[in-house]
Amino acid sequence: MCPSHCSDAGQLIEQSAFTYAVIVLALVAANAPFVSQRWAIVGPPLARKSFGLRLLELIAAYLMVGAVALYFEQTMGQIAVQAWEFYAVTVTLFITLAFPGFVFRYLLKHRG
């Protein structure tokens, strides 16, 4: 028979899996606007995508990742109330995660 702490360990593993899933999703979503020439990754290919359009996609990706994270938090229990500092940090982190895609798109020289 398993002691009561076994269920706590299972919940901790699930919580860690949700956390890593959100981090990986944020990394992929933050870089997608700079790597893809398509509108919102799945839309029609564009001949030239402006920086403003990429920035708009980055904001939409941030909101999408936030919605997924909120869903995971709700699945695990009560949603914690956040102040403006939380959102300032997460926006800054999301922009930092987008840096490799920005470097790929604007700072590396592409052959062609």
C-alpha contacts under 8 A as a table, 3 or more apart, distances in Angstrom:
res1	aa1	res2	aa2	distance
2	C	5	H	7.96
2	C	6	C	6.29
3	P	6	C	5.90
4	S	7	S	6.03
4	S	8	D	7.21
5	H	8	D	4.95
5	H	9	A	6.28
6	C	9	A	5.07
6	C	10	G	6.37
7	S	10	G	5.07
7	S	11	Q	6.24
8	D	11	Q	5.07
8	D	12	L	6.13
9	A	12	L	4.98
9	A	13	I	6.24
10	G	13	I	5.16
10	G	14	E	6.28
11	Q	14	E	5.05
11	Q	15	Q	6.11
12	L	15	Q	5.01
12	L	16	S	6.15
13	I	16	S	5.07
13	I	17	A	6.16
14	E	17	A	5.06
14	E	18	F	6.27
15	Q	18	F	5.15
15	Q	19	T	6.23
15	Q	76	M	7.28
16	S	19	T	5.00
16	S	20	Y	6.21
17	A	20	Y	5.24
17	A	21	A	6.04
18	F	21	A	5.04
18	F	22	V	6.23
18	F	72	F	6.57
19	T	22	V	5.28
19	T	23	I	6.35
20	Y	23	I	5.05
20	Y	24	V	6.15
21	A	24	V	5.24
21	A	25	L	6.01
22	V	25	L	5.02
22	V	26	A	5.99
22	V	65	V	7.05
22	V	68	V	7.41
22	V	69	A	6.19
23	I	26	A	5.08
23	I	27	L	6.24
24	V	27	L	5.09
24	V	28	V	6.26
25	L	28	V	5.24
25	L	29	A	5.91
25	L	65	V	6.88
26	A	29	A	5.09
26	A	30	A	5.80
26	A	62	Y	7.53
26	A	65	V	6.06
26	A	94	F	6.88
26	A	97	L	7.49
27	L	30	A	5.35
27	L	31	N	6.46
27	L	94	F	7.71
27	L	97	L	5.62
27	L	98	A	7.08
28	V	31	N	5.47
28	V	32	A	6.05
29	A	32	A	5.20
29	A	33	P	7.56
29	A	58	L	7.71
29	A	61	A	5.70
29	A	62	Y	7.63
29	A	65	V	7.61
30	A	33	P	6.96
30	A	58	L	6.16
30	A	61	A	6.61
30	A	62	Y	7.32
30	A	94	F	6.35
30	A	95	I	7.14
30	A	97	L	6.08
30	A	98	A	4.60
30	A	101	G	7.78
31	N	34	F	5.62
31	N	35	V	6.35
31	N	97	L	7.27
31	N	98	A	4.83
31	N	99	F	7.50
31	N	100	P	6.92
31	N	101	G	4.66
31	N	102	F	7.43
32	A	35	V	5.16
32	A	36	S	5.86
32	A	41	I	6.97
32	A	101	G	7.28
33	P	36	S	5.69
33	P	37	Q	7.66
33	P	40	A	7.04
33	P	41	I	7.18
33	P	54	R	5.33
33	P	55	L	7.80
33	P	57	E	5.98
33	P	58	L	6.30
33	P	101	G	7.83
34	F	37	Q	7.69
34	F	54	R	6.63
34	F	101	G	5.10
34	F	102	F	5.88
34	F	104	F	7.49
34	F	105	R	5.77
35	V	101	G	6.05
35	V	104	F	7.42
35	V	105	R	6.75
36	S	39	W	7.92
36	S	41	I	6.01
37	Q	41	I	7.44
37	Q	45	P	5.79
37	Q	46	L	5.91
37	Q	47	A	7.59
37	Q	48	R	7.33
37	Q	49	K	6.48
38	R	41	I	4.99
38	R	42	V	6.32
38	R	43	G	5.51
38	R	44	P	5.53
38	R	45	P	4.11
38	R	46	L	5.71
39	W	42	V	6.47
39	W	43	G	4.64
39	W	44	P	6.02
39	W	45	P	6.47
39	W	46	L	6.92
40	A	43	G	5.80
40	A	57	E	6.25
46	L	49	K	6.16
49	K	53	L	6.44
49	K	54	R	7.01
50	S	53	L	5.30
50	S	54	R	6.43
51	F	54	R	4.98
51	F	55	L	6.10
52	G	55	L	4.99
52	G	56	L	6.20
53	L	56	L	5.01
53	L	57	E	6.25
54	R	57	E	5.03
54	R	58	L	6.14
55	L	58	L	4.90
55	L	59	I	6.30
56	L	59	I	5.18
56	L	60	A	6.29
57	E	60	A	5.00
57	E	61	A	6.03
58	L	61	A	5.01
58	L	62	Y	6.18
59	I	62	Y	5.06
59	I	63	L	6.35
60	A	63	L	5.16
60	A	64	M	6.16
61	A	64	M	4.95
61	A	65	V	6.13
62	Y	65	V	5.26
62	Y	66	G	6.09
62	Y	91	V	7.51
62	Y	94	F	6.98
63	L	66	G	4.96
63	L	67	A	6.14
64	M	67	A	5.10
64	M	68	V	6.36
65	V	68	V	5.10
65	V	69	A	6.12
66	G	69	A	5.04
66	G	70	L	6.04
67	A	70	L	5.03
67	A	71	Y	6.17
68	V	71	Y	5.05
68	V	72	F	6.27
69	A	72	F	5.08
69	A	73	E	6.12
70	L	73	E	5.00
70	L	74	Q	6.10
70	L	79	I	7.53
71	Y	74	Q	5.06
71	Y	75	T	6.13
72	F	75	T	4.97
72	F	76	M	6.33
73	E	76	M	5.20
73	E	77	G	6.34
73	E	78	Q	7.18
73	E	79	I	5.99
74	Q	77	G	5.22
74	Q	78	Q	5.86
74	Q	79	I	5.61
82	Q	85	E	7.83
82	Q	86	F	6.04
82	Q	87	Y	7.82
83	A	86	F	5.77
83	A	87	Y	7.29
84	W	87	Y	5.31
84	W	88	A	6.24
85	E	88	A	5.00
85	E	89	V	6.18
86	F	89	V	5.29
86	F	90	T	6.22
87	Y	90	T	5.06
87	Y	91	V	6.01
88	A	91	V	5.37
88	A	92	T	6.22
89	V	92	T	5.12
89	V	93	L	6.07
90	T	93	L	4.96
90	T	94	F	6.01
91	V	94	F	5.05
91	V	95	I	6.20
92	T	95	I	5.18
92	T	96	T	6.18
93	L	96	T	4.97
93	L	97	L	6.17
94	F	97	L	5.03
94	F	98	A	6.35
95	I	98	A	5.01
95	I	99	F	6.65
96	T	99	F	5.35
97	L	100	P	7.12
98	A	101	G	5.55
98	A	102	F	6.34
99	F	102	F	4.97
99	F	103	V	6.13
100	P	103	V	5.13
100	P	104	F	6.17
101	G	104	F	4.98
101	G	105	R	6.14
102	F	105	R	5.18
102	F	106	Y	5.88
102	F	107	L	7.35
103	V	106	Y	5.48
103	V	107	L	4.79
103	V	108	L	6.23
104	F	107	L	6.14
104	F	108	L	5.41
105	R	108	L	6.63
106	Y	109	K	7.97
